[in-house]
């Protein structure tokens, strides 16, 4: 009898070890999907820089047509954000993510085969449908997988997006010069190769088992409840202001340095690269800080730091240009930390909360970047009216200063978010 009991205990022990090993292996697969997904997401969004001039030349496209192409991209992205949460509820986040990767891979084939500008625009539309689906799907996956040290893990996840975003233009320009079949690979072949990488995360997706949505007690999220929730709108405000400031730096820094201080393109590009370096390192190294001091406090402190760096850089002048790069340390934490906050505050209906927040953020981003351009032109016109000799520079400084103000407003909104959650005993 004793021997039988020992054999049963041994068998039970072996079974537990096998289950633990299986669980650990599944965990590694899930982490690889999220990290790999963000890496590919960064590539797919940021390889267009070197390609756009060649596409324009290839199709003799006007600036308006290029603008329309980019507008269609934004529309496809926002459209995908609107239905991905519903899709995830219906078929599961595993198959939603797989569909997103397939959309992106297929778009590479369509871009390669596009014979005219309309077909190319349609192919890009499909790509950004995939991108929008992937962003929401990755957010839902991360919320379910990273239940411990959420802030740290989400910041590391977004580090991979920052990493691929930084090297994407360099890699894309290099790949377009490769030769294949007696000619250059060009922008078509480059898109085909990079987007084919989207097929790789499908393999661990099919082999892994995804955790279901949390059933613990907490605030459920529906669009109706979110619309009535003051805290949800504060979260939207914080994310929108932070992201527009982040995108504003990426979009306007080179232009500002070249026109305001007569830097050459290479010098200005190096400063932007330095910004992205600080940006990446902040996401990699400062994630634990968000878990330790709280998500709302972290954003409040770091976004204020970013805004002060940008404004101080303008006030100091050319000698303070390094502060534009340093501002990346603060603004980098806003997006992933808000995603962590959503995961914690809405354990039920996380996908709906992410969709609501990201969709409104996308709309605000379009408006915000448009406002930066208006501010630059308006300030220049007013400076001209007062007879200022350097009206162009004044306009640029006001426009770039607005980017810093947005980061400060992000911090102010986060203060109200902190107070709102504190009053409701929901500090997260």
Secondary structure, 3 states (H helix, E strand, C coil): CHHHHHHHHHHHHHHHHHHHHHHHHHHHHHHHHHHHHHHHHHHHHHCHHHHHHHHHHHHCCCHHHHHHHHHHHHHHHHHHHHHHHHHHHHHCHHHHHHHHHHHHHHHHHHHHHCCCHHHHHHHHHHHHHHHHHHHHHHHHHHHHHCCCCHHHHHHHHHHHHHHHHHHHHHHHHHHHCCEECCEECHHHHHHHHHHHHHHHHHHHHHHCCCCCCCCCCCCECCHHHHHCCHHHHHHHHHHHHHHHHHHHHHHHHHHHHHHHHCCCHHHHHHHHHHHHHHHHHHHHHCHHHHHHHCHHHHHHHHHHHHHHHHHHHHHHCHHHCHHHHHCHHHHCHHHHHHHHHHHHHCCECHHHHHHHHHHHHHHHHHHHHHHHHHHHHHHHHHHHHCCCCCHHHHHHHHHHHHHHHHHHHHHHHHHHHHHHHHHCCCCC
